[in-house]
Amino acid sequence: MKKVLAATLLVTFALTGCNTFKGVGKDVSKAGQGISKTAERTQDKM
C-alpha cells in the first residue's frame, strides 16, 4: 500500500512539474515577442 501511495505522489509531482515548465516557457516566449516588437518599432522610427 505504501508503494502505491509513493508512486502516486511521485507521478503527481512529475505532472505538476511539467505543467509548471510549460507555463514558464510560454511566459518567456511572450516576453521575447514583446522585446522583438519594441525593437522593430524603435527601428522603424529611426
CHARMM-style PDB file with segment names, atoms N, HN, CA, C and O in Angstrom:
ATOM      1  N   MET     1       0.813  -1.189   0.000  1.00  0.00      PROA
ATOM      2  CA  MET     1       0.000   0.000   0.000  1.00  0.00      PROA
ATOM      3  C   MET     1       0.863   1.262   0.000  1.00  0.00      PROA
ATOM      4  O   MET     1       0.547   2.227  -0.696  1.00  0.00      PROA
ATOM      5  N   LYS     2       1.943   1.261   0.771  1.00  0.00      PROA
ATOM      6  HN  LYS     2       2.199   0.477   1.337  1.00  0.00      PROA
ATOM      7  CA  LYS     2       2.816   2.418   0.830  1.00  0.00      PROA
ATOM      8  C   LYS     2       3.500   2.666  -0.508  1.00  0.00      PROA
ATOM      9  O   LYS     2       3.725   3.815  -0.890  1.00  0.00      PROA
ATOM     10  N   LYS     3       3.831   1.595  -1.219  1.00  0.00      PROA
ATOM     11  HN  LYS     3       3.649   0.662  -0.909  1.00  0.00      PROA
ATOM     12  CA  LYS     3       4.482   1.745  -2.525  1.00  0.00      PROA
ATOM     13  C   LYS     3       3.536   2.382  -3.527  1.00  0.00      PROA
ATOM     14  O   LYS     3       3.949   3.213  -4.336  1.00  0.00      PROA
ATOM     15  N   VAL     4       2.270   1.995  -3.474  1.00  0.00      PROA
ATOM     16  HN  VAL     4       1.935   1.321  -2.816  1.00  0.00      PROA
ATOM     17  CA  VAL     4       1.280   2.571  -4.387  1.00  0.00      PROA
ATOM     18  C   VAL     4       1.101   4.059  -4.095  1.00  0.00      PROA
ATOM     19  O   VAL     4       1.040   4.873  -5.015  1.00  0.00      PROA
ATOM     20  N   LEU     5       1.017   4.404  -2.831  1.00  0.00      PROA
ATOM     21  HN  LEU     5       1.066   3.742  -2.083  1.00  0.00      PROA
ATOM     22  CA  LEU     5       0.876   5.800  -2.435  1.00  0.00      PROA
ATOM     23  C   LEU     5       2.099   6.612  -2.852  1.00  0.00      PROA
ATOM     24  O   LEU     5       1.963   7.722  -3.366  1.00  0.00      PROA
ATOM     25  N   ALA     6       3.270   6.072  -2.635  1.00  0.00      PROA
ATOM     26  HN  ALA     6       3.381   5.170  -2.217  1.00  0.00      PROA
ATOM     27  CA  ALA     6       4.503   6.772  -3.012  1.00  0.00      PROA
ATOM     28  C   ALA     6       4.567   6.961  -4.522  1.00  0.00      PROA
ATOM     29  O   ALA     6       4.957   8.029  -4.995  1.00  0.00      PROA
ATOM     30  N   ALA     7       4.190   5.939  -5.282  1.00  0.00      PROA
ATOM     31  HN  ALA     7       3.873   5.071  -4.898  1.00  0.00      PROA
ATOM     32  CA  ALA     7       4.203   6.039  -6.743  1.00  0.00      PROA
ATOM     33  C   ALA     7       3.191   7.077  -7.222  1.00  0.00      PROA
ATOM     34  O   ALA     7       3.478   7.842  -8.143  1.00  0.00      PROA
ATOM     35  N   THR     8       2.038   7.109  -6.618  1.00  0.00      PROA
ATOM     36  HN  THR     8       1.805   6.488  -5.870  1.00  0.00      PROA
ATOM     37  CA  THR     8       1.013   8.083  -6.987  1.00  0.00      PROA
ATOM     38  C   THR     8       1.487   9.502  -6.718  1.00  0.00      PROA
ATOM     39  O   THR     8       1.294  10.392  -7.547  1.00  0.00      PROA
ATOM     40  N   LEU     9       2.094   9.714  -5.583  1.00  0.00      PROA
ATOM     41  HN  LEU     9       2.251   8.992  -4.910  1.00  0.00      PROA
ATOM     42  CA  LEU     9       2.615  11.039  -5.257  1.00  0.00      PROA
ATOM     43  C   LEU     9       3.731  11.448  -6.214  1.00  0.00      PROA
ATOM     44  O   LEU     9       3.799  12.606  -6.627  1.00  0.00      PROA
ATOM     45  N   LEU    10       4.590  10.524  -6.562  1.00  0.00      PROA
ATOM     46  HN  LEU    10       4.535   9.584  -6.226  1.00  0.00      PROA
ATOM     47  CA  LEU    10       5.684  10.808  -7.479  1.00  0.00      PROA
ATOM     48  C   LEU    10       5.152  11.213  -8.849  1.00  0.00      PROA
ATOM     49  O   LEU    10       5.626  12.184  -9.438  1.00  0.00      PROA
ATOM     50  N   VAL    11       4.178  10.478  -9.352  1.00  0.00      PROA
ATOM     51  HN  VAL    11       3.792   9.690  -8.873  1.00  0.00      PROA
ATOM     52  CA  VAL    11       3.583  10.801 -10.654  1.00  0.00      PROA
ATOM     53  C   VAL    11       2.891  12.161 -10.597  1.00  0.00      PROA
ATOM     54  O   VAL    11       2.983  12.945 -11.542  1.00  0.00      PROA
ATOM     55  N   THR    12       2.206  12.440  -9.504  1.00  0.00      PROA
ATOM     56  HN  THR    12       2.131  11.804  -8.737  1.00  0.00      PROA
ATOM     57  CA  THR    12       1.521  13.728  -9.351  1.00  0.00      PROA
ATOM     58  C   THR    12       2.519  14.876  -9.380  1.00  0.00      PROA
ATOM     59  O   THR    12       2.285  15.876 -10.058  1.00  0.00      PROA
ATOM     60  N   PHE    13       3.612  14.753  -8.666  1.00  0.00      PROA
ATOM     61  HN  PHE    13       3.802  13.941  -8.115  1.00  0.00      PROA
ATOM     62  CA  PHE    13       4.627  15.804  -8.660  1.00  0.00      PROA
ATOM     63  C   PHE    13       5.276  15.956 -10.030  1.00  0.00      PROA
ATOM     64  O   PHE    13       5.571  17.073 -10.454  1.00  0.00      PROA
ATOM     65  N   ALA    14       5.500  14.855 -10.718  1.00  0.00      PROA
ATOM     66  HN  ALA    14       5.261  13.947 -10.373  1.00  0.00      PROA
ATOM     67  CA  ALA    14       6.110  14.918 -12.049  1.00  0.00      PROA
ATOM     68  C   ALA    14       5.196  15.651 -13.023  1.00  0.00      PROA
ATOM     69  O   ALA    14       5.660  16.489 -13.796  1.00  0.00      PROA
ATOM     70  N   LEU    15       3.919  15.348 -12.994  1.00  0.00      PROA
ATOM     71  HN  LEU    15       3.542  14.667 -12.366  1.00  0.00      PROA
ATOM     72  CA  LEU    15       2.979  16.006 -13.899  1.00  0.00      PROA
ATOM     73  C   LEU    15       2.823  17.485 -13.568  1.00  0.00      PROA
ATOM     74  O   LEU    15       2.698  18.315 -14.468  1.00  0.00      PROA
ATOM     75  N   THR    16       2.828  17.809 -12.303  1.00  0.00      PROA
ATOM     76  HN  THR    16       2.929  17.134 -11.572  1.00  0.00      PROA
ATOM     77  CA  THR    16       2.744  19.208 -11.889  1.00  0.00      PROA
ATOM     78  C   THR    16       3.972  19.967 -12.367  1.00  0.00      PROA
ATOM     79  O   THR    16       3.860  21.104 -12.822  1.00  0.00      PROA
ATOM     80  N   GLY    17       5.126  19.357 -12.269  1.00  0.00      PROA
ATOM     81  HN  GLY    17       5.218  18.433 -11.898  1.00  0.00      PROA
ATOM     82  CA  GLY    17       6.366  19.987 -12.729  1.00  0.00      PROA
ATOM     83  C   GLY    17       6.334  20.255 -14.223  1.00  0.00      PROA
ATOM     84  O   GLY    17       6.791  21.307 -14.670  1.00  0.00      PROA
ATOM     85  N   CYS    18       5.805  19.327 -14.999  1.00  0.00      PROA
ATOM     86  HN  CYS    18       5.434  18.472 -14.636  1.00  0.00      PROA
ATOM     87  CA  CYS    18       5.720  19.513 -16.447  1.00  0.00      PROA
ATOM     88  C   CYS    18       4.831  20.703 -16.772  1.00  0.00      PROA
ATOM     89  O   CYS    18       5.173  21.516 -17.631  1.00  0.00      PROA
ATOM     90  N   ASN    19       3.712  20.813 -16.106  1.00  0.00      PROA
ATOM     91  HN  ASN    19       3.434  20.153 -15.408  1.00  0.00      PROA
ATOM     92  CA  ASN    19       2.814  21.940 -16.357  1.00  0.00      PROA
ATOM     93  C   ASN    19       3.474  23.255 -15.971  1.00  0.00      PROA
ATOM     94  O   ASN    19       3.287  24.265 -16.651  1.00  0.00      PROA
ATOM     95  N   THR    20       4.232  23.253 -14.903  1.00  0.00      PROA
ATOM     96  HN  THR    20       4.384  22.433 -14.351  1.00  0.00      PROA
ATOM     97  CA  THR    20       4.911  24.468 -14.467  1.00  0.00      PROA
ATOM     98  C   THR    20       5.939  24.900 -15.501  1.00  0.00      PROA
ATOM     99  O   THR    20       6.009  26.080 -15.842  1.00  0.00      PROA
ATOM    100  N   PHE    21       6.737  23.966 -16.005  1.00  0.00      PROA
ATOM    101  HN  PHE    21       6.680  23.006 -15.728  1.00  0.00      PROA
ATOM    102  CA  PHE    21       7.738  24.304 -17.008  1.00  0.00      PROA
ATOM    103  C   PHE    21       7.086  24.771 -18.302  1.00  0.00      PROA
ATOM    104  O   PHE    21       7.613  25.653 -18.980  1.00  0.00      PROA
ATOM    105  N   LYS    22       5.955  24.193 -18.646  1.00  0.00      PROA
ATOM    106  HN  LYS    22       5.526  23.477 -18.095  1.00  0.00      PROA
ATOM    107  CA  LYS    22       5.242  24.615 -19.845  1.00  0.00      PROA
ATOM    108  C   LYS    22       4.796  26.070 -19.683  1.00  0.00      PROA
ATOM    109  O   LYS    22       4.898  26.861 -20.621  1.00  0.00      PROA
ATOM    110  N   GLY    23       4.308  26.417 -18.510  1.00  0.00      PROA
ATOM    111  HN  GLY    23       4.225  25.775 -17.747  1.00  0.00      PROA
ATOM    112  CA  GLY    23       3.887  27.792 -18.240  1.00  0.00      PROA
ATOM    113  C   GLY    23       5.039  28.770 -18.300  1.00  0.00      PROA
ATOM    114  O   GLY    23       4.900  29.875 -18.826  1.00  0.00      PROA
ATOM    115  N   VAL    24       6.168  28.370 -17.767  1.00  0.00      PROA
ATOM    116  HN  VAL    24       6.282  27.473 -17.340  1.00  0.00      PROA
ATOM    117  CA  VAL    24       7.360  29.227 -17.806  1.00  0.00      PROA
ATOM    118  C   VAL    24       7.797  29.441 -19.249  1.00  0.00      PROA
ATOM    119  O   VAL    24       8.178  30.548 -19.630  1.00  0.00      PROA
ATOM    120  N   GLY    25       7.744  28.396 -20.039  1.00  0.00      PROA
ATOM    121  HN  GLY    25       7.435  27.497 -19.729  1.00  0.00      PROA
ATOM    122  CA  GLY    25       8.115  28.520 -21.455  1.00  0.00      PROA
ATOM    123  C   GLY    25       7.222  29.498 -22.187  1.00  0.00      PROA
ATOM    124  O   GLY    25       7.699  30.274 -23.016  1.00  0.00      PROA
ATOM    125  N   LYS    26       5.939  29.472 -21.895  1.00  0.00      PROA
ATOM    126  HN  LYS    26       5.552  28.842 -21.222  1.00  0.00      PROA
ATOM    127  CA  LYS    26       5.011  30.412 -22.534  1.00  0.00      PROA
ATOM    128  C   LYS    26       5.317  31.840 -22.102  1.00  0.00      PROA
ATOM    129  O   LYS    26       5.285  32.755 -22.925  1.00  0.00      PROA
ATOM    130  N   ASP    27       5.612  32.041 -20.822  1.00  0.00      PROA
ATOM    131  HN  ASP    27       5.638  31.298 -20.153  1.00  0.00      PROA
ATOM    132  CA  ASP    27       5.925  33.382 -20.322  1.00  0.00      PROA
ATOM    133  C   ASP    27       7.186  33.933 -20.977  1.00  0.00      PROA
ATOM    134  O   ASP    27       7.221  35.097 -21.378  1.00  0.00      PROA
ATOM    135  N   VAL    28       8.206  33.117 -21.086  1.00  0.00      PROA
ATOM    136  HN  VAL    28       8.178  32.172 -20.760  1.00  0.00      PROA
ATOM    137  CA  VAL    28       9.461  33.549 -21.696  1.00  0.00      PROA
ATOM    138  C   VAL    28       9.238  33.868 -23.169  1.00  0.00      PROA
ATOM    139  O   VAL    28       9.794  34.835 -23.688  1.00  0.00      PROA
ATOM    140  N   SER    29       8.435  33.066 -23.834  1.00  0.00      PROA
ATOM    141  HN  SER    29       7.983  32.280 -23.412  1.00  0.00      PROA
ATOM    142  CA  SER    29       8.138  33.297 -25.242  1.00  0.00      PROA
ATOM    143  C   SER    29       7.418  34.629 -25.444  1.00  0.00      PROA
ATOM    144  O   SER    29       7.752  35.386 -26.356  1.00  0.00      PROA
ATOM    145  N   LYS    30       6.439  34.912 -24.603  1.00  0.00      PROA
ATOM    146  HN  LYS    30       6.168  34.297 -23.863  1.00  0.00      PROA
ATOM    147  CA  LYS    30       5.710  36.178 -24.713  1.00  0.00      PROA
ATOM    148  C   LYS    30       6.624  37.370 -24.434  1.00  0.00      PROA
ATOM    149  O   LYS    30       6.512  38.408 -25.086  1.00  0.00      PROA
ATOM    150  N   ALA    31       7.519  37.221 -23.475  1.00  0.00      PROA
ATOM    151  HN  ALA    31       7.610  36.378 -22.945  1.00  0.00      PROA
ATOM    152  CA  ALA    31       8.458  38.304 -23.173  1.00  0.00      PROA
ATOM    153  C   ALA    31       9.366  38.556 -24.373  1.00  0.00      PROA
ATOM    154  O   ALA    31       9.645  39.708 -24.707  1.00  0.00      PROA
ATOM    155  N   GLY    32       9.824  37.503 -25.014  1.00  0.00      PROA
ATOM    156  HN  GLY    32       9.598  36.567 -24.743  1.00  0.00      PROA
ATOM    157  CA  GLY    32      10.658  37.645 -26.213  1.00  0.00      PROA
ATOM    158  C   GLY    32       9.917  38.323 -27.345  1.00  0.00      PROA
ATOM    159  O   GLY    32      10.490  39.141 -28.065  1.00  0.00      PROA
ATOM    160  N   GLN    33       8.652  37.992 -27.505  1.00  0.00      PROA
ATOM    161  HN  GLN    33       8.186  37.328 -26.920  1.00  0.00      PROA
ATOM    162  CA  GLN    33       7.847  38.631 -28.547  1.00  0.00      PROA
ATOM    163  C   GLN    33       7.693  40.124 -28.271  1.00  0.00      PROA
ATOM    164  O   GLN    33       7.760  40.942 -29.188  1.00  0.00      PROA
ATOM    165  N   GLY    34       7.490  40.470 -27.014  1.00  0.00      PROA
ATOM    166  HN  GLY    34       7.436  39.806 -26.269  1.00  0.00      PROA
ATOM    167  CA  GLY    34       7.368  41.878 -26.643  1.00  0.00      PROA
ATOM    168  C   GLY    34       8.641  42.654 -26.931  1.00  0.00      PROA
ATOM    169  O   GLY    34       8.592  43.778 -27.429  1.00  0.00      PROA
ATOM    170  N   ILE    35       9.769  42.056 -26.619  1.00  0.00      PROA
ATOM    171  HN  ILE    35       9.808  41.143 -26.214  1.00  0.00      PROA
ATOM    172  CA  ILE    35      11.060  42.711 -26.881  1.00  0.00      PROA
ATOM    173  C   ILE    35      11.261  42.888 -28.381  1.00  0.00      PROA
ATOM    174  O   ILE    35      11.721  43.938 -28.829  1.00  0.00      PROA
ATOM    175  N   SER    36      10.922  41.873 -29.150  1.00  0.00      PROA
ATOM    176  HN  SER    36      10.548  41.019 -28.786  1.00  0.00      PROA
ATOM    177  CA  SER    36      11.068  41.961 -30.606  1.00  0.00      PROA
ATOM    178  C   SER    36      10.192  43.067 -31.184  1.00  0.00      PROA
ATOM    179  O   SER    36      10.637  43.828 -32.043  1.00  0.00      PROA
ATOM    180  N   LYS    37       8.960  43.158 -30.721  1.00  0.00      PROA
ATOM    181  HN  LYS    37       8.598  42.540 -30.023  1.00  0.00      PROA
ATOM    182  CA  LYS    37       8.060  44.206 -31.223  1.00  0.00      PROA
ATOM    183  C   LYS    37       8.586  45.593 -30.877  1.00  0.00      PROA
ATOM    184  O   LYS    37       8.527  46.506 -31.701  1.00  0.00      PROA
ATOM    185  N   THR    38       9.097  45.752 -29.668  1.00  0.00      PROA
ATOM    186  HN  THR    38       9.145  45.010 -28.999  1.00  0.00      PROA
ATOM    187  CA  THR    38       9.644  47.043 -29.258  1.00  0.00      PROA
ATOM    188  C   THR    38      10.851  47.401 -30.108  1.00  0.00      PROA
ATOM    189  O   THR    38      11.004  48.553 -30.515  1.00  0.00      PROA
ATOM    190  N   ALA    39      11.698  46.440 -30.375  1.00  0.00      PROA
ATOM    191  HN  ALA    39      11.574  45.505 -30.044  1.00  0.00      PROA
ATOM    192  CA  ALA    39      12.879  46.685 -31.203  1.00  0.00      PROA
ATOM    193  C   ALA    39      12.474  47.069 -32.626  1.00  0.00      PROA
ATOM    194  O   ALA    39      13.074  47.962 -33.225  1.00  0.00      PROA
ATOM    195  N   GLU    40      11.465  46.400 -33.159  1.00  0.00      PROA
ATOM    196  HN  GLU    40      10.978  45.675 -32.672  1.00  0.00      PROA
ATOM    197  CA  GLU    40      11.004  46.725 -34.510  1.00  0.00      PROA
ATOM    198  C   GLU    40      10.420  48.131 -34.571  1.00  0.00      PROA
ATOM    199  O   GLU    40      10.685  48.865 -35.523  1.00  0.00      PROA
ATOM    200  N   ARG    41       9.634  48.517 -33.575  1.00  0.00      PROA
ATOM    201  HN  ARG    41       9.419  47.921 -32.801  1.00  0.00      PROA
ATOM    202  CA  ARG    41       9.057  49.864 -33.544  1.00  0.00      PROA
ATOM    203  C   ARG    41      10.151  50.921 -33.450  1.00  0.00      PROA
ATOM    204  O   ARG    41      10.079  51.959 -34.107  1.00  0.00      PROA
ATOM    205  N   THR    42      11.154  50.653 -32.638  1.00  0.00      PROA
ATOM    206  HN  THR    42      11.213  49.810 -32.104  1.00  0.00      PROA
ATOM    207  CA  THR    42      12.260  51.598 -32.477  1.00  0.00      PROA
ATOM    208  C   THR    42      13.025  51.732 -33.787  1.00  0.00      PROA
ATOM    209  O   THR    42      13.404  52.836 -34.176  1.00  0.00      PROA
ATOM    210  N   GLN    43      13.249  50.633 -34.456  1.00  0.00      PROA
ATOM    211  HN  GLN    43      12.941  49.736 -34.140  1.00  0.00      PROA
ATOM    212  CA  GLN    43      13.972  50.650 -35.721  1.00  0.00      PROA
ATOM    213  C   GLN    43      13.167  51.408 -36.780  1.00  0.00      PROA
ATOM    214  O   GLN    43      13.744  52.134 -37.589  1.00  0.00      PROA
ATOM    215  N   ASP    44      11.846  51.246 -36.781  1.00  0.00      PROA
ATOM    216  HN  ASP    44      11.378  50.656 -36.124  1.00  0.00      PROA
ATOM    217  CA  ASP    44      11.008  51.945 -37.759  1.00  0.00      PROA
ATOM    218  C   ASP    44      11.039  53.454 -37.547  1.00  0.00      PROA
ATOM    219  O   ASP    44      10.926  54.215 -38.508  1.00  0.00      PROA
ATOM    220  N   LYS    45      11.191  53.891 -36.304  1.00  0.00      PROA
ATOM    221  HN  LYS    45      11.283  53.272 -35.524  1.00  0.00      PROA
ATOM    222  CA  LYS    45      11.226  55.328 -36.004  1.00  0.00      PROA
ATOM    223  C   LYS    45      12.538  55.976 -36.413  1.00  0.00      PROA
ATOM    224  O   LYS    45      12.603  57.195 -36.569  1.00  0.00      PROA
ATOM    225  N   MET    46      13.577  55.183 -36.588  1.00  0.00      PROA
ATOM    226  HN  MET    46      13.525  54.192 -36.461  1.00  0.00      PROA
ATOM    227  CA  MET    46      14.903  55.742 -36.899  1.00  0.00      PROA
ATOM    228  C   MET    46      15.013  56.118 -38.340  1.00  0.00      PROA
ATOM    229  OT1 MET    46      16.058  56.603 -38.774  1.00  0.00      PROA
TER     230      MET     46
END
